[in-house]
Amino acid sequence: MSQITTHVLDTASGKPAVGVPIYLYQQNGSDWIELGCGITNNDGRVKGLVDEGRLPSGIYRMHFDTKCYFSSHEIDGFYPYVDVVFELDDSGSHYHVPLLLSPFGYSTYRGS
């Protein structure tokens, strides 16, 4: 399993958000290096967003292209994208970063 995983739920419909493009970046000074990308499946998840193995401690960003998702469902959403920035420690622990999404709001937390 990837050290970083995600899950997107559409709280307005009560279903997984299918077809959300997601990009994972690692901060390197003032730059961001893309580590992986994918599109959510029927369960709202991306399998293998980043290769298996231990990632170095540091600051990471998960970019969710919510405009693409809302447009594909003919919904006028307020947020064209959501960036979730978080910090990995050097423990090698698993980090699950879910996104609860609706057209006019979102929430995230560190899952298990």
PyMOL commands that place a pseudoatom at each C-alpha (Angstrom):
pseudoatom trace, name=CA, resn=MET, resi=1, chain=A, elem=C, hetatm=0, pos=[0.000, 0.000, 0.000]
pseudoatom trace, name=CA, resn=SER, resi=2, chain=A, elem=C, hetatm=0, pos=[1.131, 3.539, -0.679]
pseudoatom trace, name=CA, resn=GLN, resi=3, chain=A, elem=C, hetatm=0, pos=[2.265, 5.483, 2.369]
pseudoatom trace, name=CA, resn=ILE, resi=4, chain=A, elem=C, hetatm=0, pos=[-0.155, 8.270, 1.361]
pseudoatom trace, name=CA, resn=THR, resi=5, chain=A, elem=C, hetatm=0, pos=[-3.734, 7.418, 0.382]
pseudoatom trace, name=CA, resn=THR, resi=6, chain=A, elem=C, hetatm=0, pos=[-6.924, 9.405, -0.121]
pseudoatom trace, name=CA, resn=HIS, resi=7, chain=A, elem=C, hetatm=0, pos=[-10.663, 9.018, -0.453]
pseudoatom trace, name=CA, resn=VAL, resi=8, chain=A, elem=C, hetatm=0, pos=[-13.097, 11.625, -1.813]
pseudoatom trace, name=CA, resn=LEU, resi=9, chain=A, elem=C, hetatm=0, pos=[-16.738, 11.586, -0.747]
pseudoatom trace, name=CA, resn=ASP, resi=10, chain=A, elem=C, hetatm=0, pos=[-19.398, 13.853, -2.240]
pseudoatom trace, name=CA, resn=THR, resi=11, chain=A, elem=C, hetatm=0, pos=[-21.369, 14.824, 0.845]
pseudoatom trace, name=CA, resn=ALA, resi=12, chain=A, elem=C, hetatm=0, pos=[-24.123, 16.453, -1.235]
pseudoatom trace, name=CA, resn=SER, resi=13, chain=A, elem=C, hetatm=0, pos=[-24.938, 13.164, -2.967]
pseudoatom trace, name=CA, resn=GLY, resi=14, chain=A, elem=C, hetatm=0, pos=[-23.830, 10.852, -0.156]
pseudoatom trace, name=CA, resn=LYS, resi=15, chain=A, elem=C, hetatm=0, pos=[-21.667, 8.875, -2.588]
pseudoatom trace, name=CA, resn=PRO, resi=16, chain=A, elem=C, hetatm=0, pos=[-18.002, 8.490, -3.503]
pseudoatom trace, name=CA, resn=ALA, resi=17, chain=A, elem=C, hetatm=0, pos=[-16.759, 11.229, -5.843]
pseudoatom trace, name=CA, resn=VAL, resi=18, chain=A, elem=C, hetatm=0, pos=[-15.871, 9.389, -9.056]
pseudoatom trace, name=CA, resn=GLY, resi=19, chain=A, elem=C, hetatm=0, pos=[-13.514, 11.004, -11.570]
pseudoatom trace, name=CA, resn=VAL, resi=20, chain=A, elem=C, hetatm=0, pos=[-11.659, 13.546, -9.419]
pseudoatom trace, name=CA, resn=PRO, resi=21, chain=A, elem=C, hetatm=0, pos=[-8.120, 14.142, -10.730]
pseudoatom trace, name=CA, resn=ILE, resi=22, chain=A, elem=C, hetatm=0, pos=[-5.624, 14.216, -7.845]
pseudoatom trace, name=CA, resn=TYR, resi=23, chain=A, elem=C, hetatm=0, pos=[-1.957, 15.210, -7.873]
pseudoatom trace, name=CA, resn=LEU, resi=24, chain=A, elem=C, hetatm=0, pos=[0.555, 14.644, -5.074]
pseudoatom trace, name=CA, resn=TYR, resi=25, chain=A, elem=C, hetatm=0, pos=[3.520, 16.988, -4.648]
pseudoatom trace, name=CA, resn=GLN, resi=26, chain=A, elem=C, hetatm=0, pos=[6.489, 17.225, -2.296]
pseudoatom trace, name=CA, resn=GLN, resi=27, chain=A, elem=C, hetatm=0, pos=[7.886, 20.606, -1.330]
pseudoatom trace, name=CA, resn=ASN, resi=28, chain=A, elem=C, hetatm=0, pos=[11.497, 21.256, -2.266]
pseudoatom trace, name=CA, resn=GLY, resi=29, chain=A, elem=C, hetatm=0, pos=[12.447, 24.750, -1.121]
pseudoatom trace, name=CA, resn=SER, resi=30, chain=A, elem=C, hetatm=0, pos=[9.998, 27.093, -2.834]
pseudoatom trace, name=CA, resn=ASP, resi=31, chain=A, elem=C, hetatm=0, pos=[9.212, 24.503, -5.548]
pseudoatom trace, name=CA, resn=TRP, resi=32, chain=A, elem=C, hetatm=0, pos=[6.793, 21.588, -5.644]
pseudoatom trace, name=CA, resn=ILE, resi=33, chain=A, elem=C, hetatm=0, pos=[7.826, 18.270, -7.216]
pseudoatom trace, name=CA, resn=GLU, resi=34, chain=A, elem=C, hetatm=0, pos=[5.045, 16.054, -8.574]
pseudoatom trace, name=CA, resn=LEU, resi=35, chain=A, elem=C, hetatm=0, pos=[5.270, 12.543, -7.119]
pseudoatom trace, name=CA, resn=GLY, resi=36, chain=A, elem=C, hetatm=0, pos=[2.138, 10.998, -8.554]
pseudoatom trace, name=CA, resn=CYS, resi=37, chain=A, elem=C, hetatm=0, pos=[-1.325, 11.506, -9.911]
pseudoatom trace, name=CA, resn=GLY, resi=38, chain=A, elem=C, hetatm=0, pos=[-4.511, 9.616, -10.586]
pseudoatom trace, name=CA, resn=ILE, resi=39, chain=A, elem=C, hetatm=0, pos=[-8.273, 9.826, -10.911]
pseudoatom trace, name=CA, resn=THR, resi=40, chain=A, elem=C, hetatm=0, pos=[-10.691, 8.575, -8.279]
pseudoatom trace, name=CA, resn=ASN, resi=41, chain=A, elem=C, hetatm=0, pos=[-12.381, 5.266, -9.027]
pseudoatom trace, name=CA, resn=ASN, resi=42, chain=A, elem=C, hetatm=0, pos=[-15.961, 4.102, -8.302]
pseudoatom trace, name=CA, resn=ASP, resi=43, chain=A, elem=C, hetatm=0, pos=[-15.122, 4.037, -4.596]
pseudoatom trace, name=CA, resn=GLY, resi=44, chain=A, elem=C, hetatm=0, pos=[-13.686, 7.585, -4.639]
pseudoatom trace, name=CA, resn=ARG, resi=45, chain=A, elem=C, hetatm=0, pos=[-10.144, 6.290, -4.189]
pseudoatom trace, name=CA, resn=VAL, resi=46, chain=A, elem=C, hetatm=0, pos=[-6.932, 6.402, -6.198]
pseudoatom trace, name=CA, resn=LYS, resi=47, chain=A, elem=C, hetatm=0, pos=[-4.946, 3.183, -6.150]
pseudoatom trace, name=CA, resn=GLY, resi=48, chain=A, elem=C, hetatm=0, pos=[-1.188, 3.710, -6.086]
pseudoatom trace, name=CA, resn=LEU, resi=49, chain=A, elem=C, hetatm=0, pos=[-1.120, 7.501, -5.917]
pseudoatom trace, name=CA, resn=VAL, resi=50, chain=A, elem=C, hetatm=0, pos=[2.540, 7.148, -4.983]
pseudoatom trace, name=CA, resn=ASP, resi=51, chain=A, elem=C, hetatm=0, pos=[4.802, 4.107, -5.222]
pseudoatom trace, name=CA, resn=GLU, resi=52, chain=A, elem=C, hetatm=0, pos=[5.130, 1.831, -2.243]
pseudoatom trace, name=CA, resn=GLY, resi=53, chain=A, elem=C, hetatm=0, pos=[8.049, 2.568, 0.012]
pseudoatom trace, name=CA, resn=ARG, resi=54, chain=A, elem=C, hetatm=0, pos=[8.926, 5.067, 2.661]
pseudoatom trace, name=CA, resn=LEU, resi=55, chain=A, elem=C, hetatm=0, pos=[8.752, 8.751, 1.825]
pseudoatom trace, name=CA, resn=PRO, resi=56, chain=A, elem=C, hetatm=0, pos=[11.109, 11.236, 3.454]
pseudoatom trace, name=CA, resn=SER, resi=57, chain=A, elem=C, hetatm=0, pos=[9.796, 13.571, 6.120]
pseudoatom trace, name=CA, resn=GLY, resi=58, chain=A, elem=C, hetatm=0, pos=[8.714, 16.914, 4.755]
pseudoatom trace, name=CA, resn=ILE, resi=59, chain=A, elem=C, hetatm=0, pos=[5.810, 18.960, 3.491]
pseudoatom trace, name=CA, resn=TYR, resi=60, chain=A, elem=C, hetatm=0, pos=[3.465, 17.499, 0.895]
pseudoatom trace, name=CA, resn=ARG, resi=61, chain=A, elem=C, hetatm=0, pos=[0.484, 18.833, -1.029]
pseudoatom trace, name=CA, resn=MET, resi=62, chain=A, elem=C, hetatm=0, pos=[-2.477, 16.947, -2.427]
pseudoatom trace, name=CA, resn=HIS, resi=63, chain=A, elem=C, hetatm=0, pos=[-4.220, 18.866, -5.223]
pseudoatom trace, name=CA, resn=PHE, resi=64, chain=A, elem=C, hetatm=0, pos=[-7.844, 17.888, -5.950]
pseudoatom trace, name=CA, resn=ASP, resi=65, chain=A, elem=C, hetatm=0, pos=[-9.235, 19.169, -9.294]
pseudoatom trace, name=CA, resn=THR, resi=66, chain=A, elem=C, hetatm=0, pos=[-12.783, 19.706, -8.078]
pseudoatom trace, name=CA, resn=LYS, resi=67, chain=A, elem=C, hetatm=0, pos=[-13.793, 21.850, -11.076]
pseudoatom trace, name=CA, resn=CYS, resi=68, chain=A, elem=C, hetatm=0, pos=[-13.311, 18.837, -13.354]
pseudoatom trace, name=CA, resn=TYR, resi=69, chain=A, elem=C, hetatm=0, pos=[-15.504, 16.727, -11.067]
pseudoatom trace, name=CA, resn=PHE, resi=70, chain=A, elem=C, hetatm=0, pos=[-18.285, 19.312, -10.729]
pseudoatom trace, name=CA, resn=SER, resi=71, chain=A, elem=C, hetatm=0, pos=[-18.272, 20.136, -14.451]
pseudoatom trace, name=CA, resn=SER, resi=72, chain=A, elem=C, hetatm=0, pos=[-18.641, 16.469, -15.365]
pseudoatom trace, name=CA, resn=HIS, resi=73, chain=A, elem=C, hetatm=0, pos=[-21.775, 16.349, -13.183]
pseudoatom trace, name=CA, resn=GLU, resi=74, chain=A, elem=C, hetatm=0, pos=[-23.107, 19.688, -14.500]
pseudoatom trace, name=CA, resn=ILE, resi=75, chain=A, elem=C, hetatm=0, pos=[-22.782, 21.263, -11.062]
pseudoatom trace, name=CA, resn=ASP, resi=76, chain=A, elem=C, hetatm=0, pos=[-21.661, 24.837, -10.473]
pseudoatom trace, name=CA, resn=GLY, resi=77, chain=A, elem=C, hetatm=0, pos=[-19.177, 24.462, -7.655]
pseudoatom trace, name=CA, resn=PHE, resi=78, chain=A, elem=C, hetatm=0, pos=[-17.583, 27.330, -5.764]
pseudoatom trace, name=CA, resn=TYR, resi=79, chain=A, elem=C, hetatm=0, pos=[-14.098, 25.848, -5.347]
pseudoatom trace, name=CA, resn=PRO, resi=80, chain=A, elem=C, hetatm=0, pos=[-12.256, 25.040, -8.618]
pseudoatom trace, name=CA, resn=TYR, resi=81, chain=A, elem=C, hetatm=0, pos=[-9.662, 23.069, -6.674]
pseudoatom trace, name=CA, resn=VAL, resi=82, chain=A, elem=C, hetatm=0, pos=[-8.724, 22.069, -3.163]
pseudoatom trace, name=CA, resn=ASP, resi=83, chain=A, elem=C, hetatm=0, pos=[-5.115, 21.942, -2.001]
pseudoatom trace, name=CA, resn=VAL, resi=84, chain=A, elem=C, hetatm=0, pos=[-4.411, 20.058, 1.212]
pseudoatom trace, name=CA, resn=VAL, resi=85, chain=A, elem=C, hetatm=0, pos=[-0.926, 20.678, 2.579]
pseudoatom trace, name=CA, resn=PHE, resi=86, chain=A, elem=C, hetatm=0, pos=[0.368, 18.378, 5.311]
pseudoatom trace, name=CA, resn=GLU, resi=87, chain=A, elem=C, hetatm=0, pos=[3.612, 17.326, 6.943]
pseudoatom trace, name=CA, resn=LEU, resi=88, chain=A, elem=C, hetatm=0, pos=[5.045, 13.807, 7.130]
pseudoatom trace, name=CA, resn=ASP, resi=89, chain=A, elem=C, hetatm=0, pos=[7.318, 12.921, 10.003]
pseudoatom trace, name=CA, resn=ASP, resi=90, chain=A, elem=C, hetatm=0, pos=[10.143, 10.394, 9.759]
pseudoatom trace, name=CA, resn=SER, resi=91, chain=A, elem=C, hetatm=0, pos=[8.194, 7.512, 11.370]
pseudoatom trace, name=CA, resn=GLY, resi=92, chain=A, elem=C, hetatm=0, pos=[7.199, 5.907, 8.063]
pseudoatom trace, name=CA, resn=SER, resi=93, chain=A, elem=C, hetatm=0, pos=[3.567, 5.873, 9.211]
pseudoatom trace, name=CA, resn=HIS, resi=94, chain=A, elem=C, hetatm=0, pos=[0.655, 5.586, 6.813]
pseudoatom trace, name=CA, resn=TYR, resi=95, chain=A, elem=C, hetatm=0, pos=[-1.115, 8.870, 6.036]
pseudoatom trace, name=CA, resn=HIS, resi=96, chain=A, elem=C, hetatm=0, pos=[-4.718, 8.803, 4.814]
pseudoatom trace, name=CA, resn=VAL, resi=97, chain=A, elem=C, hetatm=0, pos=[-5.958, 12.223, 3.640]
pseudoatom trace, name=CA, resn=PRO, resi=98, chain=A, elem=C, hetatm=0, pos=[-9.698, 12.077, 2.896]
pseudoatom trace, name=CA, resn=LEU, resi=99, chain=A, elem=C, hetatm=0, pos=[-11.697, 14.914, 1.345]
pseudoatom trace, name=CA, resn=LEU, resi=100, chain=A, elem=C, hetatm=0, pos=[-15.375, 15.469, 2.099]
pseudoatom trace, name=CA, resn=LEU, resi=101, chain=A, elem=C, hetatm=0, pos=[-16.669, 17.560, -0.771]
pseudoatom trace, name=CA, resn=SER, resi=102, chain=A, elem=C, hetatm=0, pos=[-19.801, 19.504, -1.667]
pseudoatom trace, name=CA, resn=PRO, resi=103, chain=A, elem=C, hetatm=0, pos=[-20.357, 22.296, -4.219]
pseudoatom trace, name=CA, resn=PHE, resi=104, chain=A, elem=C, hetatm=0, pos=[-19.942, 25.029, -1.592]
pseudoatom trace, name=CA, resn=GLY, resi=105, chain=A, elem=C, hetatm=0, pos=[-17.711, 23.517, 1.049]
pseudoatom trace, name=CA, resn=TYR, resi=106, chain=A, elem=C, hetatm=0, pos=[-15.147, 20.876, 1.897]
pseudoatom trace, name=CA, resn=SER, resi=107, chain=A, elem=C, hetatm=0, pos=[-13.487, 19.299, 4.897]
pseudoatom trace, name=CA, resn=THR, resi=108, chain=A, elem=C, hetatm=0, pos=[-10.471, 17.106, 5.414]
pseudoatom trace, name=CA, resn=TYR, resi=109, chain=A, elem=C, hetatm=0, pos=[-8.805, 15.273, 8.274]
pseudoatom trace, name=CA, resn=ARG, resi=110, chain=A, elem=C, hetatm=0, pos=[-6.074, 12.743, 8.907]
pseudoatom trace, name=CA, resn=GLY, resi=111, chain=A, elem=C, hetatm=0, pos=[-7.717, 9.369, 8.543]
pseudoatom trace, name=CA, resn=SER, resi=112, chain=A, elem=C, hetatm=0, pos=[-6.422, 5.916, 9.355]
for i in range(1, 112): cmd.bond("trace and resi %d" % i, "trace and resi %d" % (i + 1))
show_as sticks, trace
zoom trace
